[in-house]
């Protein structure tokens, strides 16, 4: 199962896509990336939770989410695409 078999395997998703180095270029430190991603993931999670209640307090995903994509993966793709602006200390 040489090079031909390798082409049949799907590319890994998740933390490898987008690449960590690309994400780190968008913020001042790895700690800022963790906080930024976690806060946005919480907003996305709250958005999905409020849909059933008819409230519109939170902004939904800014990228097209996959069918079973988790909020943190969506948040990291938004950061990678430059759709969010990070402000230090917030």
trRosetta pair geometry for C-beta under 8 A, 3 or more apart (Angstrom, degrees):
i j d omega theta_ij theta_ji phi_ij phi_ji
1 4 7.4 -114 -160 71 52 81
1 5 3.4 13 -174 -17 91 164
1 6 7.7 124 150 -38 87 66
2 5 6.4 120 52 17 30 97
2 6 7.4 -60 137 -6 39 102
3 6 5.6 -54 -151 32 39 116
3 7 6.9 42 155 -25 66 100
4 7 6.2 -55 -161 25 34 110
4 8 7.5 30 148 -19 62 103
5 8 5.9 -57 -162 27 42 113
5 9 7.4 44 147 -26 67 99
6 9 5.9 -48 -160 19 43 114
10 13 7.9 -26 139 -24 113 95
11 17 7.1 81 131 -52 113 143
12 16 5.0 48 100 47 111 143
12 17 7.1 169 102 -10 65 109
13 16 7.2 -166 -172 57 10 91
13 17 5.3 -66 -137 47 53 124
13 73 7.5 37 153 -148 102 139
14 17 6.8 75 46 40 34 81
14 73 6.2 -77 -125 -103 49 120
15 20 7.0 17 167 -63 90 98
15 76 7.7 -63 -118 166 53 178
16 19 6.7 -1 -174 -98 52 60
16 20 8.0 -47 -115 -22 40 85
18 22 5.2 -93 161 77 112 130
18 23 5.8 131 98 -53 112 96
18 76 6.1 -159 35 145 97 98
18 77 6.2 141 -17 -104 107 56
18 79 7.9 -141 47 79 140 86
18 80 3.7 134 -11 -99 168 157
19 22 4.6 90 69 5 89 105
19 23 7.1 -160 97 -6 47 86
20 23 5.6 -59 -150 38 35 111
20 24 6.2 35 155 -22 70 106
21 24 5.7 -52 -144 35 31 112
21 25 6.8 38 154 -26 61 101
22 25 5.9 -52 -158 25 33 114
22 26 7.5 32 147 -22 60 103
22 80 5.8 45 122 -133 118 100
23 26 5.9 -57 -166 25 41 114
23 27 7.4 -4 155 12 70 105
23 33 5.7 88 142 -143 108 135
23 76 6.2 -33 -105 -158 138 95
23 79 5.9 52 -138 110 91 124
23 80 5.9 -55 -85 -80 78 87
24 27 6.6 -78 -149 52 38 85
24 29 8.0 -20 -150 -170 91 18
24 30 6.2 -24 -112 -83 109 72
24 33 6.2 -62 -97 -52 59 148
26 33 7.5 97 71 -102 94 99
26 79 5.5 146 102 167 159 94
26 80 7.1 -128 -33 -97 149 36
26 82 7.2 -151 -122 -91 121 68
26 86 6.9 110 144 2 89 133
27 32 4.2 -168 167 103 124 116
27 33 4.7 177 46 -67 148 76
27 36 5.9 -151 -95 3 143 151
27 79 7.7 -21 -37 -169 110 128
27 86 5.4 -22 -105 82 90 172
28 32 5.0 72 52 3 82 159
28 88 6.5 21 1 -89 144 113
29 32 4.7 103 53 4 75 100
29 33 7.2 -132 100 -4 45 86
30 33 5.4 -49 -152 33 38 117
30 34 6.6 42 150 -22 66 100
31 34 5.7 -49 -152 31 35 112
31 35 6.6 28 154 -12 66 105
32 35 5.9 -57 -147 41 32 107
32 36 5.8 33 156 -20 67 113
32 86 6.8 87 162 175 115 142
32 88 7.1 -50 -121 -111 132 76
33 36 5.7 -56 -139 41 27 112
33 37 5.9 24 163 -15 64 111
33 79 7.5 110 -143 167 84 162
34 37 6.1 -60 -144 41 22 107
34 38 6.1 19 159 -17 62 113
35 38 5.8 -59 -143 39 26 109
35 39 6.2 25 160 -19 64 108
36 39 6.2 -57 -148 35 24 107
36 40 6.5 16 158 -10 61 110
36 79 6.5 98 126 -102 122 135
36 84 7.6 146 177 118 111 137
36 86 5.2 -28 -115 -114 140 119
37 40 6.0 -62 -147 41 29 106
37 41 6.0 31 156 -22 66 110
37 72 6.1 54 160 -152 107 83
37 75 4.9 126 -155 119 68 125
37 76 5.5 18 -128 -74 123 78
37 79 6.4 -62 -86 -23 84 148
38 41 5.6 -53 -143 36 29 113
38 42 6.5 33 155 -21 63 103
38 72 7.3 -5 -97 -110 51 102
38 75 7.9 153 -51 112 13 166
39 42 5.8 -53 -153 32 31 112
39 43 6.7 32 149 -19 63 103
40 43 5.5 -50 -152 33 38 114
40 44 6.5 37 151 -18 67 103
40 75 3.8 139 99 -136 113 116
40 78 6.5 -145 167 68 150 137
40 79 7.3 178 27 -51 162 101
40 84 6.4 -46 -97 -104 143 165
41 44 5.7 -53 -149 37 34 111
41 45 6.2 36 152 -19 66 106
41 70 7.8 10 -147 141 118 85
41 71 4.1 113 -160 126 79 103
41 72 4.2 1 -104 -82 145 60
41 74 7.3 130 -111 60 73 89
41 75 4.3 -86 -62 -16 74 146
42 45 5.6 -53 -145 38 32 113
42 46 6.2 33 155 -18 65 106
42 71 7.5 115 -53 138 20 147
43 46 5.7 -56 -146 39 29 110
43 47 6.3 38 151 -27 63 103
43 58 5.1 178 -171 -157 78 119
43 59 6.6 10 157 52 124 77
44 47 5.4 -48 -151 28 32 118
44 48 6.8 29 154 -14 63 101
44 58 7.7 -169 -84 150 20 130
44 60 7.0 73 -131 -155 71 44
44 61 5.8 52 -130 -71 116 78
44 71 4.1 166 87 -143 120 104
44 74 5.5 150 -146 84 167 134
44 75 6.2 -136 -6 -59 136 94
45 48 6.0 -55 -154 36 32 107
45 49 6.4 31 149 -18 65 109
45 71 4.6 -57 -54 -56 85 165
46 49 5.4 -55 -145 38 35 114
46 50 6.2 30 158 -18 68 109
46 57 7.5 -61 140 83 118 106
46 58 4.8 131 99 -42 103 162
47 50 6.1 -63 -148 37 26 105
47 51 7.0 46 152 -44 60 93
47 58 4.0 -124 -76 100 80 119
47 59 6.7 -60 -89 87 136 25
47 60 4.6 162 168 -93 148 62
47 61 7.6 -171 81 -26 153 62
48 51 5.9 -32 -157 -3 36 118
48 60 7.8 97 -59 -124 65 91
48 71 7.6 -125 2 -77 130 114
49 52 7.4 -60 177 26 38 100
49 53 7.8 14 137 0 65 115
50 53 5.2 -68 -157 46 56 111
50 54 7.9 -92 164 52 77 23
50 55 4.3 -79 -172 70 115 102
50 56 7.2 162 128 -81 129 27
50 57 6.2 -138 -130 32 170 94
50 58 6.3 138 23 24 141 107
59 62 7.3 18 145 -58 116 93
61 64 7.5 114 119 -109 126 11
61 65 4.9 110 34 -41 178 107
61 74 4.9 -75 -119 -175 119 136
61 78 7.2 -144 -158 -62 71 123
62 78 5.0 88 54 -122 111 116
62 81 7.7 -159 108 75 110 136
62 83 4.5 172 119 151 145 149
62 84 7.4 168 26 -53 153 86
63 74 6.4 -174 59 -157 102 78
63 77 5.0 -94 51 116 162 119
63 78 5.6 -148 -8 -77 110 73
63 81 6.2 145 -75 -2 124 155
63 83 7.0 -167 -47 0 91 158
65 69 4.6 -149 -171 58 89 127
65 74 5.1 -25 -102 -98 104 123
66 69 3.7 108 48 -39 92 112
66 73 7.8 -32 26 111 114 136
69 73 5.0 -118 -172 83 94 128
69 74 5.6 109 130 -57 120 91
70 73 4.9 92 60 7 79 104
70 74 7.2 -145 97 -5 41 88
71 74 5.5 -56 -148 37 35 113
71 75 6.2 37 155 -22 69 105
72 75 5.5 -51 -146 36 34 114
72 76 6.4 33 156 -18 66 104
73 76 5.9 -53 -147 36 31 109
73 77 6.5 30 154 -17 63 105
74 77 5.9 -58 -152 37 31 109
74 78 6.5 33 150 -21 65 105
75 78 5.6 -54 -150 34 33 113
75 79 6.5 33 152 -18 65 103
76 79 5.6 -49 -147 35 35 113
76 80 6.3 38 153 -21 65 106
77 80 5.5 -52 -145 37 33 115
77 81 6.2 29 156 -17 66 108
78 81 5.9 -59 -146 40 29 107
78 83 4.7 -82 -165 61 79 118
78 84 5.3 62 138 -19 106 113
79 82 7.8 38 174 -69 32 28
79 83 7.7 -84 -67 46 19 78
79 84 5.7 -44 -92 47 60 119
79 86 7.7 39 -132 -49 103 116
87 90 4.6 24 84 25 103 127
